[in-house]
């Protein structure tokens, strides 16, 4: 079960990235094109937020109870979490960055509900989504990193 959840968490990153890119495009084109806020934009932003929250829940399970979870992994004596790059990444850097990214995605979606001008909605949502994308790109364990994971699970 644990491996399946990890693979699902890994696959959902692609869904989030695609939805986030679509959300960024829609918010940027709405902002620069002086468009009226559309229900389709709100739906895309909602799907981005839902995918992010589902991935966050799977990640929180991995962080707390997974193979290297805070409550399930016993560090060897003399090993410091902050000195071990693998443990530091998966128990500190990755979770904190991703939680912040999901907060930014949620704030971006929240702009759809605000009673402000359409230009302001698009502009602020664009900024939130861009920051979330940057955090995600920095905090994902890409295969070319020292602590990388494969592009797709099982590869």
DSSP file (Angstrom, degrees, kcal/mol; ACC not computed):
  #  RESIDUE AA STRUCTURE BP1 BP2  ACC     N-H-->O    O-->H-N    N-H-->O    O-->H-N    TCO  KAPPA ALPHA  PHI   PSI    X-CA   Y-CA   Z-CA
    1    1 A X     >        0   0    0      0, 0.0     4,-2.4     0, 0.0     5,-0.2   0.000 360.0 360.0 360.0 -40.8    0.0    0.0    0.0
    2    2 A X  H  >  +     0   0    0      1,-0.2     4,-2.0     2,-0.2     5,-0.1   0.902 360.0  48.0 -63.0 -41.6    2.8    2.4    0.9
    3    3 A X  H  > S+     0   0    0      1,-0.2     4,-2.4     2,-0.2    -1,-0.2   0.895 110.5  52.7 -66.3 -39.4    4.5    2.0   -2.5
    4    4 A X  H  > S+     0   0    0      2,-0.2     4,-2.5     1,-0.2    -2,-0.2   0.901 109.2  48.5 -62.4 -41.8    1.2    2.5   -4.3
    5    5 A X  H  X S+     0   0    0     -4,-2.4     4,-2.5     2,-0.2    -1,-0.2   0.886 111.1  50.7 -66.4 -37.8    0.5    5.8   -2.4
    6    6 A X  H  X S+     0   0    0     -4,-2.0     4,-2.1    -5,-0.2    -2,-0.2   0.907 111.2  48.2 -65.6 -41.0    4.0    7.0   -3.2
    7    7 A X  H  X S+     0   0    0     -4,-2.4     4,-2.6     2,-0.2   146,-0.3   0.900 112.1  49.3 -65.3 -40.8    3.5    6.2   -6.9
    8    8 A X  H  X S+     0   0    0     -4,-2.5     4,-2.4     2,-0.2    -2,-0.2   0.917 110.6  50.1 -63.9 -42.8    0.2    8.0   -6.8
    9    9 A X  H  X S+     0   0    0     -4,-2.5     4,-0.7     1,-0.2    -1,-0.2   0.897 111.8  49.4 -59.6 -41.2    1.8   11.0   -5.1
   10   10 A X  H >< S+     0   0    0     -4,-2.1     3,-0.6     1,-0.2     4,-0.5   0.900 112.0  47.0 -66.2 -42.8    4.5   10.9   -7.8
   11   11 A X  H >X S+     0   0    0     -4,-2.6     3,-1.2     1,-0.2     4,-1.0   0.866 104.0  61.5 -69.2 -35.7    2.0   10.7  -10.7
   12   12 A X  H 3X S+     0   0    0     -4,-2.4     4,-2.6     1,-0.3    -1,-0.2   0.738  88.9  71.4 -65.7 -21.1   -0.2   13.5   -9.3
   13   13 A X  H <X S+     0   0    0     -4,-0.7     4,-2.5    -3,-0.6    -1,-0.3   0.880  96.9  51.4 -61.3 -34.7    2.7   16.0   -9.6
   14   14 A X  H <> S+     0   0    0     -3,-1.2     4,-2.4    -4,-0.5    -1,-0.2   0.892 109.1  49.6 -69.1 -39.1    2.3   15.9  -13.3
   15   15 A X  H  X S+     0   0    0     -4,-1.0     4,-2.7     2,-0.2     5,-0.2   0.926 112.4  47.9 -64.0 -44.0   -1.4   16.6  -13.1
   16   16 A X  H  X S+     0   0    0     -4,-2.6     4,-2.9     1,-0.2     5,-0.2   0.928 111.2  50.5 -62.4 -44.9   -0.7   19.5  -10.7
   17   17 A X  H  X S+     0   0    0     -4,-2.5     4,-2.2     2,-0.2    -2,-0.2   0.915 112.9  45.7 -61.7 -43.1    2.0   20.9  -13.1
   18   18 A X  H  X S+     0   0    0     -4,-2.4     4,-2.3     2,-0.2    -2,-0.2   0.950 116.0  45.2 -64.8 -48.7   -0.3   20.7  -16.1
   19   19 A X  H  X S+     0   0    0     -4,-2.7     4,-2.6     1,-0.2    -2,-0.2   0.879 112.6  52.0 -63.2 -37.3   -3.2   22.3  -14.3
   20   20 A X  H  X S+     0   0    0     -4,-2.9     4,-2.5    -5,-0.2    -1,-0.2   0.899 108.9  49.7 -66.7 -40.1   -1.0   25.0  -12.8
   21   21 A X  H  X S+     0   0    0     -4,-2.2     4,-2.4    -5,-0.2    -2,-0.2   0.901 112.2  48.1 -64.3 -40.1    0.4   25.9  -16.2
   22   22 A X  H  X S+     0   0    0     -4,-2.3     4,-2.8     2,-0.2    -2,-0.2   0.913 112.1  49.7 -64.8 -42.0   -3.2   26.1  -17.6
   23   23 A X  H  X S+     0   0    0     -4,-2.6     4,-2.6     2,-0.2     5,-0.2   0.902 111.0  49.3 -63.5 -40.9   -4.2   28.3  -14.6
   24   24 A X  H  X S+     0   0    0     -4,-2.5     4,-2.6     2,-0.2     5,-0.2   0.925 112.3  48.1 -63.7 -44.2   -1.1   30.5  -15.1
   25   25 A X  H  X S+     0   0    0     -4,-2.4     4,-2.9     2,-0.2     5,-0.3   0.941 113.5  46.9 -61.4 -47.4   -2.0   30.9  -18.8
   26   26 A X  H  X S+     0   0    0     -4,-2.8     4,-2.1     1,-0.2    -2,-0.2   0.907 114.8  45.8 -63.5 -42.0   -5.7   31.7  -18.1
   27   27 A X  H  X S+     0   0    0     -4,-2.6     4,-2.1    -5,-0.2    -1,-0.2   0.900 115.3  46.8 -70.0 -38.5   -4.8   34.2  -15.4
   28   28 A X  H  X S+     0   0    0     -4,-2.6     4,-3.0    -5,-0.2     5,-0.4   0.935 114.5  45.6 -67.8 -45.6   -2.1   35.9  -17.5
   29   29 A X  H  X S+     0   0    0     -4,-2.9     4,-1.8    -5,-0.2     6,-0.3   0.857 114.3  49.6 -67.9 -33.1   -4.3   36.1  -20.6
   30   30 A X  H  <>S+     0   0    0     -4,-2.1     5,-1.8    -5,-0.3     4,-0.3   0.887 114.5  45.1 -68.5 -38.5   -7.2   37.4  -18.6
   31   31 A X  H ><5S+     0   0    0     -4,-2.1     3,-0.8    -5,-0.2    -2,-0.2   0.961 121.6  35.0 -69.6 -53.2   -5.1   40.0  -16.9
   32   32 A X  H 3<5S+     0   0    0     -4,-3.0    -3,-0.2     1,-0.2    -2,-0.2   0.785 118.2  52.3 -75.6 -26.8   -3.3   41.2  -20.0
   33   33 A X  T 3<5S-     0   0    0     -4,-1.8    -1,-0.2    -5,-0.4    -2,-0.2   0.422 103.3-128.4 -89.0   2.5   -6.3   40.8  -22.3
   34   34 A X  T < 5 +     0   0    0     -3,-0.8    -3,-0.2    -4,-0.3    -4,-0.1   0.882  49.2 170.3  54.2  40.7   -8.6   42.8  -20.0
   35   35 A X      < -     0   0    0     -5,-1.8     2,-0.3    -6,-0.3    -1,-0.2  -0.426  38.5-108.0 -83.3 157.2  -11.1   39.9  -20.1
   36   36 A X        -     0   0    0     -2,-0.1     2,-0.2     1,-0.1    -1,-0.1  -0.616  46.6 -95.7 -78.7 144.3  -14.1   39.5  -18.0
   37   37 A X        -     0   0    0     -2,-0.3     2,-0.3     1,-0.1    -1,-0.1  -0.435  47.7-155.6 -65.8 128.4  -13.8   36.8  -15.3
   38   38 A X     >  -     0   0    0     -2,-0.2     4,-1.5     1,-0.1     3,-0.4  -0.725  26.5-124.4-109.9 155.3  -15.3   33.6  -16.6
   39   39 A X  H  > S+     0   0    0     -2,-0.3     4,-2.0     1,-0.2     5,-0.1   0.817 111.2  62.4 -64.1 -30.6  -16.8   30.6  -14.9
   40   40 A X  H  > S+     0   0    0      1,-0.2     4,-2.1     2,-0.2    -1,-0.2   0.858 100.6  52.2 -63.9 -35.6  -14.3   28.4  -16.8
   41   41 A X  H  > S+     0   0    0     -3,-0.4     4,-2.5     1,-0.2    -1,-0.2   0.927 108.3  50.5 -64.6 -44.2  -11.4   30.1  -15.2
   42   42 A X  H  X S+     0   0    0     -4,-1.5     4,-2.1     1,-0.2    -2,-0.2   0.884 110.1  51.0 -61.4 -38.6  -12.9   29.5  -11.7
   43   43 A X  H  X S+     0   0    0     -4,-2.0     4,-2.6     2,-0.2    -1,-0.2   0.908 110.0  48.1 -67.0 -42.6  -13.3   25.8  -12.6
   44   44 A X  H  X S+     0   0    0     -4,-2.1     4,-2.2     2,-0.2    -2,-0.2   0.927 112.8  48.6 -64.1 -43.6   -9.7   25.4  -13.8
   45   45 A X  H  X S+     0   0    0     -4,-2.5     4,-2.1     1,-0.2    -1,-0.2   0.877 111.2  51.1 -63.5 -37.1   -8.5   27.1  -10.6
   46   46 A X  H  X S+     0   0    0     -4,-2.1     4,-2.7    -5,-0.2    -2,-0.2   0.919 109.4  49.2 -66.2 -43.5  -10.7   24.8   -8.5
   47   47 A X  H  X S+     0   0    0     -4,-2.6     4,-2.5     1,-0.2     5,-0.2   0.877 110.1  52.3 -63.6 -36.7   -9.4   21.7  -10.2
   48   48 A X  H  X S+     0   0    0     -4,-2.2     4,-2.1     2,-0.2    -1,-0.2   0.924 111.6  46.2 -62.8 -44.2   -5.8   22.9   -9.6
   49   49 A X  H  X S+     0   0    0     -4,-2.1     4,-2.5     2,-0.2    -2,-0.2   0.910 112.3  50.1 -66.5 -42.1   -6.6   23.4   -6.0
   50   50 A X  H  X S+     0   0    0     -4,-2.7     4,-2.5     2,-0.2     5,-0.2   0.935 111.5  48.0 -62.7 -46.4   -8.3   20.0   -5.6
   51   51 A X  H  X S+     0   0    0     -4,-2.5     4,-2.1     1,-0.2    -1,-0.2   0.896 112.7  50.3 -61.3 -39.6   -5.4   18.2   -7.2
   52   52 A X  H  X S+     0   0    0     -4,-2.1     4,-2.3    -5,-0.2    -2,-0.2   0.906 111.0  47.6 -64.3 -42.2   -3.0   20.1   -5.0
   53   53 A X  H  X S+     0   0    0     -4,-2.5     4,-2.4     2,-0.2    -2,-0.2   0.878 111.0  50.6 -70.4 -37.0   -4.9   19.2   -1.8
   54   54 A X  H  X S+     0   0    0     -4,-2.5     4,-2.1     2,-0.2    -1,-0.2   0.935 113.0  46.4 -64.0 -44.8   -5.2   15.5   -2.7
   55   55 A X  H  X S+     0   0    0     -4,-2.1     4,-2.6    -5,-0.2    -2,-0.2   0.886 110.2  54.4 -63.9 -38.0   -1.5   15.4   -3.4
   56   56 A X  H  X S+     0   0    0     -4,-2.3     4,-2.9     2,-0.2    -1,-0.2   0.917 107.0  50.3 -61.8 -43.5   -0.8   17.2   -0.2
   57   57 A X  H  X S+     0   0    0     -4,-2.4     4,-1.9     2,-0.2    -2,-0.2   0.919 112.3  46.7 -62.2 -42.8   -2.8   14.7    1.8
   58   58 A X  H  X S+     0   0    0     -4,-2.1     4,-2.1     1,-0.2    -1,-0.2   0.904 113.9  49.2 -64.2 -40.0   -0.9   11.8    0.3
   59   59 A X  H  X S+     0   0    0     -4,-2.6     4,-2.8     2,-0.2    -2,-0.2   0.884 107.6  53.3 -67.0 -39.0    2.3   13.7    0.9
   60   60 A X  H  X S+     0   0    0     -4,-2.9     4,-2.3     2,-0.2     5,-0.3   0.888 108.2  51.2 -63.7 -38.0    1.4   14.4    4.6
   61   61 A X  H  X>S+     0   0    0     -4,-1.9     4,-3.2    -5,-0.2     5,-0.8   0.947 112.7  45.5 -61.8 -46.5    0.8   10.6    5.1
   62   62 A X  H  X5S+     0   0    0     -4,-2.1     4,-1.1     3,-0.2     6,-0.2   0.897 113.2  51.0 -61.7 -40.4    4.2    9.9    3.6
   63   63 A X  H  <5S+     0   0    0     -4,-2.8     7,-2.7     2,-0.2    -1,-0.2   0.874 122.3  29.7 -65.9 -38.7    5.8   12.6    5.7
   64   64 A X  H  <5S+     0   0    0     -4,-2.3     7,-2.3     5,-0.3     8,-0.4   0.894 140.6   9.5 -90.3 -43.7    4.3   11.4    8.9
   65   65 A X  H  <5S+     0   0    0     -4,-3.2    -3,-0.2    -5,-0.3    -2,-0.2   0.399  97.4 108.5-123.6   1.2    3.9    7.6    8.5
   66   66 A X  S ><<S-     0   0    0     -4,-1.1     3,-1.9    -5,-0.8     6,-0.2   0.089  90.8 -74.0 -71.5-172.2    5.7    6.6    5.3
   67   67 A X  T 3  S+     0   0    0      1,-0.3    -1,-0.1   -65,-0.1    -4,-0.1   0.858 137.4  24.2 -54.3 -41.3    8.9    4.7    4.9
   68   68 A X  T 3  S+     0   0    0     -6,-0.2    -1,-0.3     5,-0.1    -2,-0.1  -0.061  96.8 146.3-113.9  31.2   11.0    7.7    6.0
   69   69 A X    <>  -     0   0    0     -3,-1.9     4,-2.3     1,-0.1     3,-0.4  -0.203  61.6-113.2 -69.3 158.6    8.2    9.3    8.0
   70   70 A X  T  4 S+     0   0    0     -7,-2.7    -6,-0.2     1,-0.2    -5,-0.1   0.870 116.7  36.4 -59.0 -38.9    8.7   11.4   11.1
   71   71 A X  T  4 S+     0   0    0     -7,-2.3    -1,-0.2    -8,-0.2    -6,-0.2   0.558 123.7  40.1 -94.3  -8.1    6.9    8.8   13.3
   72   72 A X  T  4 S+     0   0    0     -8,-0.4     2,-0.5    -3,-0.4    -2,-0.2   0.640  95.0  80.3-115.3 -18.0    8.0    5.6   11.6
   73   73 A X     <  -     0   0    0     -4,-2.3     2,-0.7    -5,-0.0    -5,-0.1  -0.808  58.8-158.0 -99.1 127.3   11.7    6.1   10.7
   74   74 A X        -     0   0    0     -2,-0.5     2,-0.1    -3,-0.0     3,-0.1  -0.903  17.9-138.4-103.1 114.4   14.3    5.5   13.4
   75   75 A X        -     0   0    0     -2,-0.7     3,-0.1     1,-0.1     6,-0.0  -0.425  25.3-104.9 -69.8 142.8   17.5    7.3   12.5
   76   76 A X    >   -     0   0    0      1,-0.1     3,-1.9    -2,-0.1    -1,-0.1  -0.353  51.3 -85.2 -61.8 149.5   20.7    5.5   13.2
   77   77 A X  T 3  S+     0   0    0      1,-0.3    -1,-0.1    -3,-0.1     3,-0.1  -0.319 115.5  22.2 -60.8 135.4   22.6    6.8   16.2
   78   78 A X  T 3  S+     0   0    0      1,-0.3     2,-0.6    -3,-0.1    -1,-0.3   0.412  91.2 123.9  88.8  -0.6   24.8    9.7   15.5
   79   79 A X    <   -     0   0    0     -3,-1.9     2,-0.4     3,-0.0    -1,-0.3  -0.827  47.3-155.3 -96.2 124.5   22.9   10.7   12.3
   80   80 A X    >>  -     0   0    0     -2,-0.6     4,-1.4     1,-0.1     3,-0.6  -0.831  13.9-140.3 -97.9 134.8   21.6   14.3   12.3
   81   81 A X  T 34 S+     0   0    0     -2,-0.4     7,-0.4     1,-0.2     3,-0.3   0.896 103.0  50.5 -59.8 -40.7   18.6   15.0   10.1
   82   82 A X  T 34 S+     0   0    0      1,-0.2    -1,-0.2     5,-0.1    -3,-0.0   0.707 110.6  48.8 -74.9 -19.3   20.0   18.4    9.0
   83   83 A X  T <4 S+     0   0    0     -3,-0.6     2,-0.7     1,-0.1    -1,-0.2   0.666  96.6  77.2 -92.0 -18.2   23.4   16.9    8.1
   84   84 A X  S  X S-     0   0    0     -4,-1.4     4,-2.9    -3,-0.3     5,-0.3  -0.834  70.5-155.5 -93.1 113.3   22.0   14.1    6.0
   85   85 A X  H  > S+     0   0    0     -2,-0.7     4,-2.1     1,-0.2     5,-0.2   0.856  91.1  50.9 -60.3 -36.0   20.9   15.6    2.6
   86   86 A X  H  > S+     0   0    0      2,-0.2     4,-2.5     1,-0.2     5,-0.2   0.958 115.0  40.9 -66.1 -51.2   18.3   12.8    2.0
   87   87 A X  H  > S+     0   0    0      1,-0.2     4,-2.3     2,-0.2     5,-0.3   0.905 114.7  52.5 -64.7 -40.8   16.6   13.1    5.4
   88   88 A X  H  X>S+     0   0    0     -4,-2.9     5,-2.2    -7,-0.4     4,-1.3   0.913 112.5  45.7 -61.5 -41.7   16.8   16.9    5.3
   89   89 A X  I  <>S+     0   0    0     -4,-2.1     5,-3.2    -5,-0.3     6,-0.4   0.965 120.2  36.4 -66.0 -51.6   15.2   17.1    1.9
   90   90 A X  I  <5S+     0   0    0     -4,-2.5    -2,-0.2     1,-0.2    -1,-0.2   0.671 125.8  37.5 -82.3 -16.2   12.4   14.6    2.5
   91   91 A X  I  <5S+     0   0    0     -4,-2.3    -1,-0.2    -5,-0.2    -3,-0.2   0.544 135.7   7.4-108.2  -8.8   11.6   15.5    6.1
   92   92 A X  I  X5S+     0   0    0     -4,-1.3     4,-2.0    -5,-0.3     5,-0.3   0.576 124.3  40.9-132.8 -64.8   12.1   19.3    6.0
   93   93 A X  I  ><S+     0   0    0     -5,-2.2     4,-2.2     1,-0.2     5,-0.2   0.928 116.1  44.6 -64.6 -50.6   12.7   21.0    2.6
   94   94 A X  H  ><S+     0   0    0     -5,-3.2     4,-2.4    -6,-0.2     5,-0.2   0.947 116.2  44.1 -62.8 -52.0   10.2   19.1    0.4
   95   95 A X  H  > S+     0   0    0     -6,-0.4     4,-2.4     1,-0.2     5,-0.2   0.926 115.7  46.7 -62.4 -43.8    7.2   19.2    2.9
   96   96 A X  H  X S+     0   0    0     -4,-2.0     4,-2.1     1,-0.2    -1,-0.2   0.927 114.7  46.8 -65.3 -44.0    7.6   22.8    3.9
   97   97 A X  H  X S+     0   0    0     -4,-2.2     4,-2.2    -5,-0.3    -1,-0.2   0.910 113.9  47.8 -63.8 -42.1    8.0   24.0    0.3
   98   98 A X  H  X S+     0   0    0     -4,-2.4     4,-2.5    -5,-0.2    -2,-0.2   0.878 109.0  52.6 -70.7 -36.8    5.0   22.0   -0.9
   99   99 A X  H  X S+     0   0    0     -4,-2.4     4,-2.1    -5,-0.2    -1,-0.2   0.929 111.3  48.0 -62.1 -43.5    2.8   23.1    1.9
  100  100 A X  H  X S+     0   0    0     -4,-2.1     4,-2.2    -5,-0.2    -2,-0.2   0.898 110.5  51.9 -63.1 -39.7    3.6   26.7    1.0
  101  101 A X  H  X S+     0   0    0     -4,-2.2     4,-2.3     1,-0.2    -2,-0.2   0.906 109.7  48.7 -63.6 -41.5    3.0   26.0   -2.7
  102  102 A X  H  X S+     0   0    0     -4,-2.5     4,-2.5     2,-0.2    -1,-0.2   0.872 109.0  53.3 -67.7 -36.0   -0.5   24.5   -1.8
  103  103 A X  H  X S+     0   0    0     -4,-2.1     4,-2.3     2,-0.2    -1,-0.2   0.920 110.1  48.3 -61.5 -43.0   -1.3   27.6    0.3
  104  104 A X  H  X S+     0   0    0     -4,-2.2     4,-2.3     2,-0.2    -2,-0.2   0.892 110.8  49.9 -65.7 -39.6   -0.4   29.8   -2.7
  105  105 A X  H  X S+     0   0    0     -4,-2.3     4,-2.5     2,-0.2    -1,-0.2   0.909 110.9  50.4 -63.4 -41.4   -2.6   27.7   -5.0
  106  106 A X  H  X S+     0   0    0     -4,-2.5     4,-2.2     2,-0.2    -2,-0.2   0.897 110.3  49.3 -64.0 -40.3   -5.4   28.0   -2.5
  107  107 A X  H  X S+     0   0    0     -4,-2.3     4,-0.9     2,-0.2    -1,-0.2   0.892 109.5  52.7 -64.7 -39.1   -4.9   31.8   -2.4
  108  108 A X  H >< S+     0   0    0     -4,-2.3     3,-0.7     1,-0.2     4,-0.4   0.920 111.5  45.2 -61.9 -44.2   -4.9   31.9   -6.2
  109  109 A X  H >< S+     0   0    0     -4,-2.5     3,-1.7     1,-0.2     4,-0.4   0.869 105.6  62.5 -66.1 -35.5   -8.2   30.0   -6.3
  110  110 A X  H >X S+     0   0    0     -4,-2.2     3,-1.2     1,-0.3     4,-0.7   0.740  88.1  71.1 -62.7 -22.7   -9.6   32.2   -3.5
  111  111 A X  G X< S+     0   0    0     -4,-0.9     3,-0.6    -3,-0.7    -1,-0.3   0.791  86.8  66.1 -64.2 -25.8   -9.2   35.2   -5.8
  112  112 A X  G <4 S+     0   0    0     -3,-1.7    -1,-0.3    -4,-0.4    -2,-0.2   0.781 103.8  45.3 -65.4 -25.1  -12.1   33.8   -7.9
  113  113 A X  G <4 S+     0   0    0     -3,-1.2    -1,-0.2    -4,-0.4    -2,-0.2   0.589  90.5 107.1 -93.2 -12.9  -14.4   34.4   -4.9
  114  114 A X  S << S-     0   0    0     -4,-0.7     2,-1.2    -3,-0.6     7,-0.1  -0.333  72.1-129.4 -71.1 148.0  -13.2   38.0   -4.1
  115  115 A X        +     0   0    0     -2,-0.0     2,-0.2     6,-0.0    -1,-0.1  -0.540  69.3 112.6 -95.5  66.4  -15.3   41.0   -4.8
  116  116 A X  S    S-     0   0    0     -2,-1.2     5,-0.0    -5,-0.2     0, 0.0  -0.755  76.7 -68.2-126.7 174.4  -12.6   42.9   -6.7
  117  117 A X     >  -     0   0    0     -2,-0.2     4,-2.2     1,-0.1     5,-0.1  -0.239  43.8-117.2 -63.7 154.7  -12.2   43.9  -10.3
  118  118 A X  H  > S+     0   0    0      1,-0.2     4,-2.5     2,-0.2     5,-0.2   0.880 115.8  55.0 -61.5 -38.3  -11.6   41.2  -12.9
  119  119 A X  H  > S+     0   0    0      1,-0.2     4,-2.5     2,-0.2    -1,-0.2   0.908 108.4  48.4 -61.3 -41.4   -8.2   42.6  -13.7
  120  120 A X  H  > S+     0   0    0      2,-0.2     4,-2.5     1,-0.2     5,-0.3   0.881 110.0  52.6 -66.7 -38.9   -7.2   42.5  -10.0
  121  121 A X  H  X S+     0   0    0     -4,-2.2     4,-2.5     1,-0.2     5,-0.2   0.960 113.6  42.4 -59.1 -52.0   -8.4   38.8   -9.7
  122  122 A X  H  X S+     0   0    0     -4,-2.5     4,-2.5     1,-0.2    -2,-0.2   0.906 114.8  50.8 -62.9 -42.5   -6.4   37.7  -12.7
  123  123 A X  H  X S+     0   0    0     -4,-2.5     4,-1.9    -5,-0.2    -1,-0.2   0.937 115.0  40.5 -63.9 -48.9   -3.3   39.7  -11.6
  124  124 A X  H  X S+     0   0    0     -4,-2.5     4,-2.5     2,-0.2    -1,-0.2   0.907 115.1  51.5 -68.7 -41.0   -3.2   38.4   -8.1
  125  125 A X  H  X S+     0   0    0     -4,-2.5     4,-2.9    -5,-0.3     5,-0.2   0.914 108.2  53.4 -61.3 -41.7   -4.1   34.8   -9.1
  126  126 A X  H  X S+     0   0    0     -4,-2.5     4,-2.4    -5,-0.2    -1,-0.2   0.927 109.7  47.7 -57.8 -46.0   -1.3   35.0  -11.7
  127  127 A X  H  X S+     0   0    0     -4,-1.9     4,-2.2     2,-0.2    -2,-0.2   0.919 113.0  47.5 -63.6 -44.0    1.2   36.0   -9.0
  128  128 A X  H  X S+     0   0    0     -4,-2.5     4,-2.3     1,-0.2    -2,-0.2   0.927 113.6  47.7 -62.7 -44.4    0.1   33.3   -6.6
  129  129 A X  H  X S+     0   0    0     -4,-2.9     4,-2.5     2,-0.2    -2,-0.2   0.886 110.9  50.7 -67.4 -38.4    0.2   30.6   -9.3
  130  130 A X  H  X S+     0   0    0     -4,-2.4     4,-2.4    -5,-0.2    -1,-0.2   0.934 111.8  47.3 -63.8 -45.5    3.7   31.6  -10.5
  131  131 A X  H  X S+     0   0    0     -4,-2.2     4,-2.3     1,-0.2    -2,-0.2   0.905 112.1  50.6 -62.9 -40.2    5.1   31.5   -7.0
  132  132 A X  H  X S+     0   0    0     -4,-2.3     4,-2.5     2,-0.2    -1,-0.2   0.921 109.9  50.4 -62.6 -43.6    3.5   28.2   -6.4
  133  133 A X  H  X S+     0   0    0     -4,-2.5     4,-2.8     1,-0.2    -2,-0.2   0.918 110.0  50.0 -61.4 -43.9    5.0   26.8   -9.6
  134  134 A X  H  X S+     0   0    0     -4,-2.4     4,-1.9     1,-0.2    -1,-0.2   0.923 111.3  48.5 -61.8 -44.0    8.5   28.0   -8.7
  135  135 A X  H  X S+     0   0    0     -4,-2.3     4,-2.1     2,-0.2    -1,-0.2   0.917 113.0  48.1 -61.6 -42.6    8.2   26.4   -5.3
  136  136 A X  H  X S+     0   0    0     -4,-2.5     4,-1.3     1,-0.2    -2,-0.2   0.931 110.5  50.5 -65.2 -45.1    7.1   23.2   -6.7
  137  137 A X  H  < S+     0   0    0     -4,-2.8    -1,-0.2     1,-0.2    -2,-0.2   0.857 114.3  45.2 -62.6 -34.1    9.8   23.1   -9.4
  138  138 A X  H  < S+     0   0    0     -4,-1.9    -1,-0.2    -5,-0.2    -2,-0.2   0.851 117.2  43.5 -75.2 -34.7   12.5   23.7   -6.7
  139  139 A X  H  < S+     0   0    0     -4,-2.1     2,-0.3    -5,-0.2    -2,-0.2   0.471  85.5 102.8 -97.8  -2.0   11.1   21.2   -4.2
  140  140 A X  S  < S-     0   0    0     -4,-1.3     2,-2.1    -5,-0.1     8,-0.0  -0.632  77.7-122.5 -79.4 138.4   10.3   18.2   -6.5
  141  141 A X        -     0   0    0     -2,-0.3     8,-2.6     7,-0.1    -1,-0.1  -0.486  39.6-169.6 -78.8  74.0   12.9   15.4   -6.3
  142  142 A X    >   -     0   0    0     -2,-2.1     3,-1.9     6,-0.2     8,-0.1  -0.239  32.7-111.2 -62.8 153.2   13.7   15.5  -10.0
  143  143 A X  T 3  S+     0   0    0      1,-0.3     5,-0.3     5,-0.2    -1,-0.1   0.762 114.9  59.1 -60.2 -26.7   15.8   12.6  -11.4
  144  144 A X  T 3  S+     0   0    0      3,-0.1    -1,-0.3     5,-0.1     2,-0.1   0.492  89.8  93.4 -83.5  -2.0   18.8   14.9  -12.1
  145  145 A X  S X  S-     0   0    0     -3,-1.9     3,-1.5     4,-0.2    -4,-0.0  -0.462  90.5-110.3 -86.2 163.6   19.1   15.9   -8.4
  146  146 A X  T 3  S+     0   0    0      1,-0.3    -1,-0.1    -2,-0.1   -60,-0.1   0.855 122.0  33.7 -58.5 -36.9   21.3   14.3   -5.8
  147  147 A X  T 3  S+     0   0    0     -5,-0.1    -1,-0.3   -62,-0.1    -3,-0.1  -0.191  96.1 155.2-111.3  38.0   18.2   12.9   -4.1
  148  148 A X    <   -     0   0    0     -3,-1.5     2,-0.3    -5,-0.3    -5,-0.2  -0.173  32.4-152.8 -74.6 159.5   16.1   12.4   -7.2
  149  149 A X        -     0   0    0     -8,-2.6    -4,-0.2     1,-0.1    -5,-0.1  -0.822  38.9 -82.3-118.7 162.3   13.3   10.1   -8.0
  150  150 A X        -     0   0    0     -2,-0.3    -1,-0.1     1,-0.1     3,-0.1  -0.171  36.5-112.6 -64.9 161.0   12.4    8.7  -11.4
  151  151 A X  S    S+     0   0    0      1,-0.2     2,-0.3     4,-0.1    -1,-0.1   0.905 105.6  17.7 -57.7 -42.8   10.3   10.8  -13.9
  152  152 A X  S >  S-     0   0    0      1,-0.0     3,-1.5  -141,-0.0    -1,-0.2  -0.968 101.2 -90.6-130.8 147.4    7.5    8.3  -13.5
  153  153 A X  T 3  S+     0   0    0     -2,-0.3    -2,-0.0  -146,-0.3  -146,-0.0  -0.205 107.8  22.1 -58.6 143.3    7.0    5.7  -10.7
  154  154 A X  T 3         0   0    0      1,-0.1    -1,-0.2    -4,-0.0  -147,-0.0   0.435 360.0 360.0  84.1   0.0    8.5    2.2  -11.3
  155  155 A X    <         0   0    0     -3,-1.5    -2,-0.1     0, 0.0    -4,-0.1   0.457 360.0 360.0 -93.3 360.0   11.1    3.4  -13.9
